[in-house]
Amino acid sequence: MTQYVRWLRQYIGHAKTLLVYASTIITNQHGAILFQRRADFGDAWWGLPGGLMELGEAIGQAAIRETREETGLEVDLVRLIGVYTSPDFDVTYPNGDQVQQVTACFACQAIGGRLRPQAGEIVELRYFLCDALPPMPPWYAAMVADFIANRPEASFRSGSPGPGGNPVNETFRAIRRAVGRHNPLIIPGANAMIRDGDKVLLQQRGDTGLWNLPGGAMELGERIDQTLVREAREETGLAVEPVRLTGVYSDPRWTLTYPHGDQVQMFIAHFECRPAGGALKIDGVETIDLRWFPLDALPNNLPERHRIRIQDALAGSQGAFVR
């Protein structure tokens, strides 16, 4: 358990919450995948190396750190296999803590270190060939299946989209009520790059006056691409269809302090989308303007983090960026 989660749990107890994880898939010279058996779950199943992202680190750094701690191996990240967020993958830990996972899974290459299980946490480490895999939970099974499929694009639709149903903004509003104002939180969310030919739709925010890509925080009970669909509808009036996951963004240098003082380190899944219906609608509160901008003439008061996401989406890469 990370320092951040220990701090959070003292306020929210065992209640279900959204937490951001990194998992890694490491293969040996025979193509076998490294699995681990955890001390807390006993002999029930095998899993992949990885763990929770900590405040002040990016998701790629979390993947490298957790793999080193749990396996003794130093790794380089090769590619993002996918983001796994379905409520089908909810987990209850033996101590009673409930989590809806937001997990980025990476294919990795071992570049050093010595294989050894982490004392007190990992019982056993073992490589398994792809035609003789061990029993594992459904979230790991989805990651391994996507790795074996070896598609260049990053996966995001594994598991059911979820029933939704949590009131908008309630997940992190409830956490704020528990932990108090202004304490930094790690919040997963999604952004939409909605394209119409050579133009992109931007939203001018009511709280800052800045132009942004539409999007917002994830809610319990929804998959992250459904977060995107819901937020785009609320903020623009448009129905959208996610086409591809173009990147994940968690660099702590982009930690936000809102005008009312709340601090958040975001884990953002950025999607390229196409319009699928609806009509532009400005609510006059959260959104004070909506405008289609030519991709080569973006507004000056577009934050750097949004500009980078647009540039990455236009770079032509089949895979997803990790920043």
N, C-alpha and C positions, 0 to 999 in steps of 0.2 A: 504494500500500500504506500503510495507516495505521500509526501508531506502535505500536498494540496488536498488530497482526498481525506487524510486524517483530520485536517482542519475543517473541511466541509462537513464530514460526517458528525462532528461534535455538535453541529447546528441542526442537521436534517435527519439524524439517526439513520435507520435502515431504509428510509423511503426511497422509492424508485427515482432515479435521476439519470440524466444524460452525461456520459463520461467519454472522453476521447482517448483512444488506444492506438498503438502501433503493433502490428504483427509482422514477422519476417519469415520468408521461405528460403532456406539455404540447402543446397544440394552438394553431394560429394562427387567424386570423379566417376561414379557409376550411375549418376542421376537420381540417387536415393535422396529423400527429403528428411531433414532433421526434425524430430519431434521430441517433446519433453513430457514427462509425467510430473505433475505438481503435487506437493505435499498436502495442500489444503483440500484437493478433490480426490485424494486417494487413488485407488486403482480403477476408477470408473472410466476414465478416458485419457487419451493423449491429446496434446495441443501443440501449437506452434510457439516459438519464442516470441516474447513481446510483453508489453504492459502499458501503463497509463502515461500520457503526456503530462509533464510537470509545468507549472507556471514558469515562464522565462525561457522555455526551450521550444524549438519548432518540432513538428511531427517527425521529420527525418532524423533529428538529433535524438528524439525519444526512441526511435527504432534501433539506432546504433547503440545507445546507452543500455537499453533493456536487454538487447542480445548479448552484449558484453557481460552484463551482470549475471544473466541466467545461464549462459553457455560457455563463457570464457573466450569466445571468438570475437575478433574484430572483423567488421563487414563494411563493404561499400554497397550503397543502394544502386540497383541496376534499373529498376522501373517500378512504377506504381501498378500493382495488379488490380486494385479496386478499392472502393470504399463500401463498407458493410454496415448497414444501419437499420435494417428491418426489425420491427418488434418481434419477428420470429426468432431473433437472436438474443432476446432478453435473457439475462442470467441472474440467478440468486446465489450468492456465495454462501459457503457453509456457516459463516457468522451471521447470516440474515440480510446482508446488504443486497439491495436490488438495483440493477443497472440496465438501461437500454444502451447498448454499445454504439459508438461511432468509431469504427476501426478502419484505419488505413493499412492495407497489407502490401508489403514490398517484396519483390524478388531481390535477393542479395547475393553477393559473392564474398566468400570468406577470404580475407587478405592477411590474416595473422592470428595470433593467440593460440591457446591450447584448450581443447574441449574438456570442460569440467562442469558438473552441475553446481548451481548456486546452493551453498549450505543453508539448510533450513527451509528452502522454498522449492527446489527442484530435486525430485527423488532420482530420476533417471533421464539420460539423454540417449536417443537411439535413431539411426538412419533406417528408413523404410523405403523399399522400392515402390514405385507407383502402382504396380499390380498386386501389392500385398500390404495395403495401408492399414493402420490400426484403427480401432474404434475411436471416434472423435465427435464432438458436438457439431450441430449443423452449420454454425458460422465458420468453423475451420474447414468443414467439408466443402463449403461454397468457395472459400479462398483457394483450396487445393485444386478443385475442379477448374477454376478460372486459370490458375497457373499452368495446369497440364494442357488446357485448351490453347494457350500461348497466343491469344489474340493481342494485337498491338494496342487496341483501345482499352482504357481502364473501365472496369465493371462498376456499375452502381445500382443495378436492378435486382440483385440477389435477394431472395426472400420476398414475402408479400409486402405491398406498399403500406399496409397497416390501416386500421379503421379511422385513424385521426381521432377527433372528438375532444381533444384537450382545448379549452378556450385559448384563443390567440394571446400570446405573451404570458400565459399563466405559468408555464414551467419555470421561467427565470424570475418572474415577478414573485412567485412563492419562495424561491431561494433567496431573493433580496429581502423579503420580509423576515426570513430566518437569520441571515448573516448580517443584516444591516446594510446601510448605504455605503457605497464607495469602495468596499473591499473588492480587490480584483477577482474576477471569475473567468474561467475558461468556458466559452460558449461556442458550440457548433452551429453553423448556419450555411446558407447557400446564396449565391448571386446568380443572376440571369443576364447573359448577353443576348438580348433579343434583337435579331437582325432582320432587316428588310433590304435586301440587295447590299449596297455599299453604305448603308446607314445603320446606326445602332440607337436603341431607345434608352435615354437617360432620364432619371428622376431628380428633380430639385427638391431637397429635403427642407421641411419646414423648420427643423430645429437648428440647422447650421447654415442653410442657404446654399450649400455645396451641391454640385451635381454628382450623382452616384449611379451605379448600376442597381436596378431593383433587386431586393432580396431582404433576408432577415434571419432571425434565429429559429432553430429547429424546435419543435414541440414534441413532448412525449407522445408515442403512439403513431408517429408518421415516419416513413422512410425519407431520406434527405432530398431525393428528387421531388417528393411530394411537398416538402417545405418550399422548394423553388416554385412549384406550380401555385401553391396557396399564396405565397408572398407576392408573386407577379400579379395575380388576380386582385389582391387587396390593394396594391400600390399603383397599378396601372389600369385596371379594368380589363386587361387582356387574358384570354386563355392561351397558355403556351405549352409547347411540347419540347421537353429536353432532348437534344440530338446527341450530344456527347459531353462527357466530363473532360474539361480542358486543363484543369489543375486543382491542386489543393494548396491553401495558403494559411500559414500559421506562424510566420516569423514574428517573434515578440516585439520587434521594432515597430510593428504596426498596431501595437496595443492602443486601444482607443480610450479616451476620457471624454464622456459625453458632457454637454453643457451643464447638466445637473450634478456632475461629479462622479458618476458611476464609471468604474474602470473595467474593461473587458479585453481579454486576449482571445481573438476569434480563431476558430478553425473553420475556414470557408471552403466549401466545394463550389467551384465555378463551372457553370454549364453554358454551352452555346445552345440557344433555343430558337424555335421558329414560332411565329404567331399562329394560333389555331382557332381564333374567334374572339368575340367580345369587341369592345370599343374603348378607346382611351377615356379615362375618368380621373379627374383630379379631386381629391377629397378636401383640399384647402388647409389641412392640418399637418399630416405626416408628409404629404406630397403637395407642393405648391406650384409645380409646373412639370410637364412631361414634354419631351421634344426629341425628334429624330435628328441625330447629328451625323454628318458625313464622317466616315472613319478616318479621313485625313484632315479633319477640322474639328477635333474634340475641344470642349471648352477649357479655358485656362484654370478654372476653379474645380477641376476634376481631380480628386486626391490621387497621389502617386500609386497607391495600392490598386485602385480601380483601373488606372491607365495600364499598369503592368498586366493585369488580368486580361484586358482587351488585347494587348500586344501578344500575349501568349496564345490566346485563342486564334489569332490571325497568323501565327507562325507556321501553320501547316503541319505540325507534328501530329502523328496518329495517336501517340501516347499522351499522358497527362504530365504537366509540369508539377514539381513539388518545391514550394518556396516558403 
